Amino acid sequence: MTTGGEAEEGDESQGNVSTCQNPELPAELTDIFKSLAENQNIVFKSQQIDDPEIPIAEKQQIARESFEKNRETFLIRFGGYLNVRQLSSFQELAVREPHKPDESLEEMCLLLEDFKRKLSTRSVCIKNRRYQAMQQLLEKGEYFSEHEMMQRAPDLYQDLVGQYLTEAEKKERDSYDVRNTSFSGILMHSLEKQQRDELLAETQQEKVEEEVTSAPVPSALPEFEVPLACRKQWGAFDDDEPIACSTSRVAEARPPAKIEQISTPEFYNPGERKLLRHEFLSMMKERFLGGEEKDFDYTAVDDNAQLDDLKQIEQDEEDAYFKDSDDEEELPEQANESKESSEEDELDIYMRHLSNHHSLQN
């Protein structure tokens, strides 16, 4: 038979055991578990086709239990889904003593370095694949056509191209073949044009409001007063009532002359307009390569091995190899230079003491 005190002690000991089993982890590790739980490409446990989706909280708990059970196994299973910042946080917070008998800190360090190297190679690979995809889209012409780019970046298009078009050029740009277009296509074209015009009008209104609010308020010139000596007439005495030869006045502030900006299409020659159009195309290419196109499926490009340029990959590997070789050669050279400098310093010290010896003094 157990007393009330023994029962309380038993509950307290069980609470301590549960606390030891689930210690409070740093926020960085918790964020890693959450990031893994939100990744749709990770399979946390085997499921049938008709099974419901595992809740994110349950996925996060599975990742945490795997970490607490064996950090090395956790890294082997989930390390490939972590970014550079998460790998650095894991190395700083998790790869340290004490470790379990079936864990190896050295192996975990090697795994982390391998994942970081793969991420670096992955970054270069993604850039090359996006460049190849961009070249294919340029050859097809539709994605980087003037109409499509205008739809994706109307503000940028208006600043660099649209405002310098003549009315005839705008009409030609917005025209389309009605005979070979379905009713839904005509309706879609009209809606797109309406949305673009509304967006441009809102942007223009915002720019005007910003210019009005940011424009400096002209300050009035300081008040000029006529000196007393100037107000006295010739031959007048001090006790006479002074007659001002000029009254005090406040100079009226004149607003600065407004210089109208000339932005008519006729002001720019064809060469300048062509240069602006080329600048617009270059900026749209940079947006694509930088992953800034929101409606584009970059996953289909980044994970497409068929876009790999084998010659470019071979060149990148050669560059990385020679770079590592140069770094290894620089280390012994730096060591020799430091050794020689230290020897020279010791020699200088010895010669200075020798020259200051009393036997050599006159």
Secondary structure, DSSP 8 states (H G I E B T S, - for coil): ---HHHHHHHHHHHHHHHHHHS----HHHHHHHHHHHT-TT---S---TTS----HHHHHHHHHHHHHH-HHHHHHHHGGG--HHHHHHHHHHTSSSS--TT--HHHHHHHHHHHHHHHHHHHHHHHHHHHHHHHHHHHH-STTSHHHHHHH-HHHHHHHTGGG--HHHHHHHH---STTS-HHHHHHHHHHHHHHHHHHHHHHHHHHHHHHHHS--------B---HHHHS-TT--TTS----SS--B---------------GGGS-HHHHHHHHHHHHHHHHHHHHTT--TTS-SHHHHT-GGG--HHHHHHHHHHHHHHHHHHHHHHHHHHHHHHHHHHHHHHHHHHHHHHT-GGG--
